[in-house]
Amino acid sequence: MNIPNFKDKVVVVTGGAGILCSVLAKAIARGGAKVAILDLNVDAGKKVADEIKNEGFEAEAFQCNILEKASLEACHTNVLNKYGKCDILINGAGGNNKKAQTTDEFFDPEHLDDPENQDFFDLPIDGFNFVFGLNFTGTLLTTQVFGKDMIGRSGCNILNISSMNAFTPLTKIPAYSAAKAAISNFTKWLAVHFSKVGIRVNAIAPGFFSTIQNKALLWNPDGTPTQRTEKILRNTPMGRFGEAEEIVGATYFLLDNEAASFITGVVLPIDGGFSSYSGV
Protein backbone atom coordinates (compact mmCIF):
# COMPACT_ATOMS: atom_id res chain seq x y z
CA MET A 1 0.00 0.00 0.00
CA ASN A 2 1.37 3.40 -0.98
CA ILE A 3 1.62 5.78 1.96
CA PRO A 4 0.70 9.42 1.23
CA ASN A 5 3.17 12.12 2.07
CA PHE A 6 2.11 13.66 5.40
CA LYS A 7 5.55 15.10 6.10
CA ASP A 8 5.41 17.89 8.69
CA LYS A 9 1.59 17.70 8.86
CA VAL A 10 0.18 17.98 12.38
CA VAL A 11 -2.50 15.33 12.72
CA VAL A 12 -4.78 15.29 15.77
CA VAL A 13 -6.52 11.98 16.54
CA THR A 14 -9.16 11.86 19.28
CA GLY A 15 -9.68 8.47 20.87
CA GLY A 16 -6.18 7.74 19.63
CA ALA A 17 -5.58 4.97 22.15
CA GLY A 18 -8.56 2.96 20.89
CA ILE A 19 -8.32 -0.17 18.77
CA LEU A 20 -9.15 1.40 15.41
CA CYS A 21 -7.77 4.90 15.96
CA SER A 22 -4.44 3.65 17.28
CA VAL A 23 -4.04 1.78 14.00
CA LEU A 24 -4.84 4.99 12.11
CA ALA A 25 -2.41 7.01 14.24
CA LYS A 26 0.41 4.58 13.49
CA ALA A 27 -0.41 4.45 9.79
CA ILE A 28 -0.44 8.24 9.45
CA ALA A 29 2.78 8.63 11.41
CA ARG A 30 4.47 6.38 8.85
CA GLY A 31 3.72 9.07 6.27
CA GLY A 32 5.85 11.56 8.18
CA ALA A 33 3.12 13.29 10.20
CA LYS A 34 3.46 14.65 13.71
CA VAL A 35 0.65 12.80 15.45
CA ALA A 36 -1.09 14.18 18.52
CA ILE A 37 -2.91 11.34 20.26
CA LEU A 38 -5.78 12.68 22.35
CA ASP A 39 -7.39 10.36 24.87
CA LEU A 40 -9.02 10.53 28.29
CA ASN A 41 -6.72 7.65 29.27
CA VAL A 42 -3.39 9.37 28.77
CA ASP A 43 -1.40 6.30 29.86
CA ALA A 44 -2.96 4.28 27.05
CA GLY A 45 -2.25 7.17 24.70
CA LYS A 46 1.40 7.24 25.79
CA LYS A 47 1.69 3.55 25.04
CA VAL A 48 0.55 4.13 21.45
CA ALA A 49 2.84 7.16 21.12
CA ASP A 50 5.79 5.11 22.38
CA GLU A 51 5.06 2.38 19.84
CA ILE A 52 5.10 5.01 17.10
CA LYS A 53 8.36 6.49 18.38
CA ASN A 54 9.93 3.05 18.53
CA GLU A 55 9.26 2.74 14.80
CA GLY A 56 11.19 5.98 14.28
CA PHE A 57 8.22 8.29 13.78
CA GLU A 58 6.78 11.27 15.66
CA ALA A 59 3.90 11.18 18.15
CA GLU A 60 2.89 12.58 21.52
CA ALA A 61 -0.01 11.74 23.84
CA PHE A 62 -2.24 14.41 25.37
CA GLN A 63 -4.92 13.91 27.99
CA CYS A 64 -8.24 15.35 26.93
CA ASN A 65 -11.94 15.09 27.72
CA ILE A 66 -13.74 15.83 24.46
CA LEU A 67 -17.01 16.49 26.30
CA GLU A 68 -15.51 19.51 28.09
CA LYS A 69 -14.57 22.50 25.97
CA ALA A 70 -12.18 23.82 28.61
CA SER A 71 -10.30 20.52 28.51
CA LEU A 72 -10.16 20.68 24.71
CA GLU A 73 -8.90 24.26 24.74
CA ALA A 74 -6.16 23.41 27.25
CA CYS A 75 -5.18 20.41 25.14
CA HIS A 76 -5.19 22.58 22.02
CA THR A 77 -2.69 24.93 23.66
CA ASN A 78 -0.45 21.99 24.52
CA VAL A 79 -0.58 20.66 20.96
CA LEU A 80 0.19 24.14 19.59
CA ASN A 81 3.20 24.43 21.87
CA LYS A 82 4.48 20.98 20.91
CA TYR A 83 3.75 20.77 17.18
CA GLY A 84 1.99 23.90 15.92
CA LYS A 85 -1.39 24.28 14.22
CA CYS A 86 -3.53 21.28 13.33
CA ASP A 87 -3.57 20.34 9.63
CA ILE A 88 -5.70 17.20 9.85
CA LEU A 89 -8.27 16.30 12.49
CA ILE A 90 -9.57 12.78 12.96
CA ASN A 91 -12.61 12.70 15.24
CA GLY A 92 -12.30 9.12 16.40
CA ALA A 93 -13.46 9.17 20.01
CA GLY A 94 -16.75 7.39 20.65
CA GLY A 95 -18.33 4.25 21.99
CA ASN A 96 -21.40 2.74 23.61
CA ASN A 97 -22.55 2.12 27.18
CA LYS A 98 -24.94 -0.44 28.68
CA LYS A 99 -26.99 2.36 30.22
CA ALA A 100 -28.02 3.41 26.71
CA GLN A 101 -29.13 0.06 25.33
CA THR A 102 -32.20 -2.14 25.64
CA THR A 103 -32.07 -5.74 26.79
CA ASP A 104 -34.41 -6.98 24.07
CA GLU A 105 -34.21 -6.41 20.34
CA PHE A 106 -37.99 -6.13 20.08
CA PHE A 107 -40.25 -4.65 22.74
CA ASP A 108 -41.96 -7.36 24.80
CA PRO A 109 -44.89 -6.20 26.98
CA GLU A 110 -44.30 -9.18 29.27
CA HIS A 111 -40.92 -7.69 30.24
CA LEU A 112 -42.41 -4.31 31.16
CA ASP A 113 -41.40 -3.38 34.73
CA ASP A 114 -39.11 -6.41 34.94
CA PRO A 115 -36.12 -5.27 37.06
CA GLU A 116 -33.86 -7.68 35.17
CA ASN A 117 -34.82 -6.11 31.83
CA GLN A 118 -34.07 -2.62 30.51
CA ASP A 119 -36.69 -1.76 27.94
CA PHE A 120 -37.09 1.45 25.96
CA PHE A 121 -39.14 3.09 28.71
CA ASP A 122 -36.43 2.36 31.28
CA LEU A 123 -33.55 3.96 29.39
CA PRO A 124 -31.99 6.54 31.72
CA ILE A 125 -31.62 9.90 30.05
CA ASP A 126 -28.16 10.40 31.54
CA GLY A 127 -26.96 7.18 29.89
CA PHE A 128 -28.54 8.14 26.57
CA ASN A 129 -27.08 11.65 26.72
CA PHE A 130 -23.63 10.32 27.59
CA VAL A 131 -23.47 7.99 24.59
CA PHE A 132 -24.96 10.53 22.21
CA GLY A 133 -22.61 13.20 23.54
CA LEU A 134 -19.52 11.02 23.38
CA ASN A 135 -20.16 10.20 19.73
CA PHE A 136 -21.62 13.47 18.46
CA THR A 137 -21.14 16.40 20.84
CA GLY A 138 -17.49 15.47 21.33
CA THR A 139 -16.97 15.67 17.57
CA LEU A 140 -18.71 19.04 17.44
CA LEU A 141 -16.65 20.54 20.28
CA THR A 142 -13.35 19.14 19.01
CA THR A 143 -14.00 20.52 15.54
CA GLN A 144 -14.80 23.94 17.02
CA VAL A 145 -11.50 24.02 18.91
CA PHE A 146 -9.09 22.50 16.38
CA GLY A 147 -10.90 23.52 13.18
CA LYS A 148 -9.93 27.16 13.70
CA ASP A 149 -6.30 26.19 13.04
CA MET A 150 -7.21 25.29 9.46
CA ILE A 151 -8.73 28.61 8.40
CA GLY A 152 -6.69 30.30 5.67
CA ARG A 153 -4.26 27.39 5.30
CA SER A 154 -4.17 25.02 2.33
CA GLY A 155 -4.26 21.24 2.50
CA CYS A 156 -6.28 20.92 5.70
CA ASN A 157 -9.10 18.46 6.21
CA ILE A 158 -11.27 16.70 8.77
CA LEU A 159 -12.19 13.02 8.96
CA ASN A 160 -15.11 11.92 11.13
CA ILE A 161 -15.88 8.36 12.18
CA SER A 162 -19.44 7.38 11.37
CA SER A 163 -20.74 3.79 11.23
CA MET A 164 -22.83 1.47 9.09
CA ASN A 165 -25.26 2.08 11.97
CA ALA A 166 -25.89 5.45 10.37
CA PHE A 167 -27.34 3.74 7.28
CA THR A 168 -29.48 1.16 9.09
CA PRO A 169 -29.83 1.40 12.89
CA LEU A 170 -28.95 -1.66 14.91
CA THR A 171 -31.27 -3.09 17.52
CA LYS A 172 -30.65 -2.44 21.24
CA ILE A 173 -28.43 0.66 20.83
CA PRO A 174 -30.63 3.67 20.01
CA ALA A 175 -28.29 6.38 21.34
CA TYR A 176 -25.26 5.10 19.44
CA SER A 177 -27.30 4.63 16.26
CA ALA A 178 -28.79 8.13 16.48
CA ALA A 179 -25.38 9.69 17.18
CA LYS A 180 -23.71 8.03 14.20
CA ALA A 181 -26.55 9.10 11.91
CA ALA A 182 -25.97 12.61 13.23
CA ILE A 183 -22.25 12.31 12.49
CA SER A 184 -22.95 11.44 8.85
CA ASN A 185 -25.32 14.39 8.50
CA PHE A 186 -22.91 16.72 10.33
CA THR A 187 -20.07 15.63 8.03
CA LYS A 188 -22.05 16.77 5.00
CA TRP A 189 -23.06 20.00 6.74
CA LEU A 190 -19.45 20.81 7.65
CA ALA A 191 -18.28 19.98 4.13
CA VAL A 192 -20.60 22.63 2.71
CA HIS A 193 -19.95 25.14 5.49
CA PHE A 194 -16.16 25.00 5.07
CA SER A 195 -16.11 24.58 1.28
CA LYS A 196 -15.26 28.23 0.60
CA VAL A 197 -12.21 28.22 2.87
CA GLY A 198 -10.63 25.08 1.43
CA ILE A 199 -11.28 22.63 4.28
CA ARG A 200 -12.45 19.21 3.10
CA VAL A 201 -14.62 17.17 5.48
CA ASN A 202 -15.33 13.46 5.00
CA ALA A 203 -16.11 10.39 7.08
CA ILE A 204 -15.53 6.67 7.11
CA ALA A 205 -18.28 4.33 8.28
CA PRO A 206 -16.76 1.12 9.67
CA GLY A 207 -18.85 -2.00 9.85
CA PHE A 208 -18.23 -4.78 12.35
CA PHE A 209 -14.77 -5.29 13.78
CA SER A 210 -14.16 -7.72 16.62
CA THR A 211 -12.36 -5.76 19.35
CA ILE A 212 -11.81 -5.90 23.09
CA GLN A 213 -14.65 -3.43 23.64
CA ASN A 214 -17.34 -5.54 21.95
CA LYS A 215 -15.97 -8.97 22.83
CA ALA A 216 -18.77 -9.77 25.28
CA LEU A 217 -21.43 -8.93 22.67
CA LEU A 218 -19.87 -11.02 19.94
CA TRP A 219 -18.39 -14.06 21.67
CA ASN A 220 -19.55 -16.41 24.42
CA PRO A 221 -17.15 -17.16 27.31
CA ASP A 222 -16.23 -20.45 25.62
CA GLY A 223 -15.23 -18.62 22.43
CA THR A 224 -18.24 -19.61 20.36
CA PRO A 225 -20.13 -16.88 18.47
CA THR A 226 -23.15 -15.27 20.09
CA GLN A 227 -26.48 -15.04 18.31
CA ARG A 228 -25.65 -11.43 17.49
CA THR A 229 -22.43 -12.51 15.78
CA GLU A 230 -24.31 -15.09 13.74
CA LYS A 231 -26.73 -12.39 12.58
CA ILE A 232 -23.91 -9.99 11.76
CA LEU A 233 -21.99 -12.48 9.66
CA ARG A 234 -25.15 -13.72 7.96
CA ASN A 235 -25.91 -10.15 6.90
CA THR A 236 -22.37 -9.22 5.90
CA PRO A 237 -21.97 -10.34 2.27
CA MET A 238 -18.23 -10.87 2.72
CA GLY A 239 -19.05 -13.24 5.59
CA ARG A 240 -16.49 -12.07 8.15
CA PHE A 241 -15.50 -9.31 10.56
CA GLY A 242 -13.21 -6.56 9.36
CA GLU A 243 -9.58 -6.32 10.42
CA ALA A 244 -8.48 -3.01 11.97
CA GLU A 245 -5.86 -2.49 9.25
CA GLU A 246 -8.62 -2.55 6.63
CA ILE A 247 -9.67 1.00 7.48
CA VAL A 248 -6.22 2.38 6.67
CA GLY A 249 -6.46 2.46 2.86
CA ALA A 250 -9.71 4.43 2.82
CA THR A 251 -8.31 6.82 5.42
CA TYR A 252 -5.14 7.38 3.42
CA PHE A 253 -7.24 8.13 0.35
CA LEU A 254 -9.60 10.62 1.99
CA LEU A 255 -6.81 12.45 3.83
CA ASP A 256 -4.57 12.69 0.76
CA ASN A 257 -5.03 16.17 -0.70
CA GLU A 258 -3.77 15.01 -4.06
CA ALA A 259 -5.82 11.82 -4.44
CA ALA A 260 -9.03 13.26 -2.93
CA SER A 261 -8.66 16.96 -3.71
CA PHE A 262 -12.22 17.22 -5.15
CA ILE A 263 -13.89 14.96 -2.59
CA THR A 264 -15.77 16.43 0.35
CA GLY A 265 -18.97 15.48 2.17
CA VAL A 266 -18.51 11.76 1.53
CA VAL A 267 -19.35 9.02 4.06
CA LEU A 268 -17.47 5.90 2.92
CA PRO A 269 -18.65 2.53 4.27
CA ILE A 270 -15.97 0.00 5.19
CA ASP A 271 -18.31 -2.79 6.15
CA GLY A 272 -17.98 -5.81 3.89
CA GLY A 273 -21.25 -4.88 2.19
CA PHE A 274 -23.38 -4.85 5.36
CA SER A 275 -25.03 -1.49 4.62
CA SER A 276 -25.90 -2.62 1.07
CA TYR A 277 -27.53 -5.94 1.91
CA SER A 278 -31.27 -6.19 2.56
CA GLY A 279 -31.00 -9.71 3.95
CA VAL A 280 -32.72 -11.33 0.97
N, C-alpha and C positions, 0 to 999 in steps of 0.2 A: 504494500500500500504506500503510495506517495504521500509524504508528509508536507503540508503547506508550509510556507515560510512565515513563521510568526516571530521572527527575530526582533527583539527589543519591544514587542507588544506586551502591554500589561493586561493580563487576563485575570479577572476576578471570578471565582467559582464559589457560590454559596452551597452549603451542604457538601463541601469538598471532601469530607472524610467518609461520605457514604459509599456504598458499593459501586454504583454506577458513576457518580461524579468523581470519585477518586480515580477511576479508570480514565475519565475524560481529562482530568487535571494532568495525569502522567502523559497522556497522548499529546496534549497541547504543549507541554513543557519540552517534549522531544522536537518540537518545531522551533525552539529557540525563545519561547515566551518566558516572561517573568510571571509566575503564577502565584496569585494570592488566594490561599485556601481559607475560606471563611466557614467557621463551624461553631456551634454552641459548645461542643466538646473539643476544646483546643488541644488536648493531649492526643486525641485521635487525629486531629488535623496535623499536628506536628509529626506524627508517625508517617503520614502520607508525604509531607514535605521532605522528611528525611530520606524516604525511599526515592524521591525525585532527585534530591541532591546526590545520593549515592550513585545515581546513573550519570552524574555529571551535568545536571541541568539545574535551573533556578526555580526555587519555590520558598514560600514562607507561610506559616499558619497564623491566623488572626482569630481571636475569639470574638464572636458576634451573635447577638440575638436579633434575627431579622424581623421579629414582631415589635421591636422597640426602636423607634427612629433615633433616639439619643444614642443607643448602642451602635447603630449603623453609622451615624455621623462620626462617632469617636473612632470606629474602625476605619472609616474612610480617611480620616486624618492620618492614621497609622500607615495605611497603604500608600497614601500620597508621600509621606515622609520616607518610606522604604523604596518605593518603585516609581512614583509619579502618577500621572493621571491614568484612569482606566480606559483602555482601548476596546476591550471586549468583556462583556458581562454575561456570565452563564448563571441564570436563576435556577439552581438545581435543588435547593432545600425544599423538603416536603415530606409527606408521609401520612399515615393513618393512625387511628387510635380506637381501641375497643369501645370507648365511651360514645363514639359517633357511628356505631354500626348496629344493625339489628341482628338478633339471633337467628331468625327465620328468613328464608328467601322470600316467601310469600306470607302475607298476613294470615294468621290463623286465630279466629275468634276464641277458640278454646284455650289459647295461651294468654289471653287478655288478663292482666292483673296477676300473672304467674311470676313470683319473685325470682325464679330461675331463668326467666325469659325477658329479653329486652326487645320489646316491639317498637314500632314507629312512635307510638304515643308516649313511650317511656324515654325516648332519646333526650338526654340532658342538653339544654341549650349551650352550656359552657363547653361540653365535649364537642358539639357540632361546630360552635364558633372557633374552637381551637384548631380543629382539622381544616376548616375552611380558611381560617386565617393563615395557618402555616403554609398552605399551598397557594393561596391567592394573595392575601394581604401582604405577606412577606415579599412576594415578587413585586408588588406595587411599590412598597416602601424602598426596597433595595434599588429599584430602577429610578425612583426619585432622587436618591442620594448619589448613586454612581453614574447615572445617565447624564448628569450635568457636565461631567468630565468630557463627554463626547461632542458637545456643541462646538461647532466651528472647526472641527478636526476631521480630516479625511480618514477613511478606512476603519471606522468604528462600527460595531454592531452588537446586537443583543440576541442571545439565544435563551428561550424559555423552555421548560420541560413540561409538556402536556402529557397526555396518556391516551391510549385507545379507549379508555373510559369516557373521554370527551366525545367520542363518536357514538358509542352505545353504552349507557350506564350499566355498571355491574350491580347485581343484587347485594344487599346487606350494607353497602357503604355509600349512603346518600351524600354525606358531606364531601367526601373525597371526589365522588363523581361530579358533583356540582362545581367544586373548585376547579377541577381540571377542564371542564367545559368553559368555565370563566377564563381560564388561562388561554385557551385557544382563541376565544373571542377577543381578549385583551391584547394578544399578540397581533391580531389583525388591526385592532384600533391603534396600537402604538406604531405599527408599520406605516399607517396613513399619517398619523400625527407628526412623525419625525421624518417623513419622506422629503420634505423641502430643506432639511438641514443635513442630509446625507447619511443618516443613521438607519441601517437596515435592521429589521426585527423579524426573526423567524422562531420556529419551535420544532422540537422533535417530540413524537408521541410514542414512547416505548410501549410495547405489549407486555407479555408476561416473562419475567426473568426470575429464576429461583434464587433467592438471596437469604441471608440470615434473618432479615426482618420479617419475611413472609413464610419462613420455614414451617411454622406451626399450622398455617392455613393450607399449605400444599402437601405436607408429608405427615403421615402417622408416625408415632414414636418408633415403630418397628421398621420405618423406612419405606413402607408401601405408600402409594399415592392416595390422597384423600379423594372424596367424591368431587370436590371442587377442582382438583387437578385433572381428574378424568374428564370433566366438562370442558375445562380450558383446552386440553390437548385435542379433544374431539372437535372443538370449534376453531382450532388453529390449523388452517390448511397445511402448513408445513409440518404439523404433527409433533412439535417439540417446543421446549422453552428456549428463549433467546440466551445467548452468552453475552456477558457484559461488554466484551470487546466489539460486539456487533453494532454498537451505537457509535463507534468511533468514526467510521467512514462517512456517515451522514453528517456528523458534527464537523468533521474536517471540511466537507463540501460547503455547508452553509456558512461557516465562519470565514472561508477563503474569499477575500474580496476580489480575486481575479476570476475564480470559477463561478461564483454566485453573485457577481456584481449587479445583476438586474433582477435578483430574487429577493423579495421582501413580502412579509405577510403570509408565508407558507407554514403549514403545520404538517410535518412529514411523519407518517406512521412508520414505526420499525417494529412490526408486530407479527411477522410470519403470515400475514393475510387475515388476522383475526377480525379487524374492523371492516373487511370486505365480504365476509362470509355470513350468509343469512342462516346457516344451519341446515339448509336443504339443498 
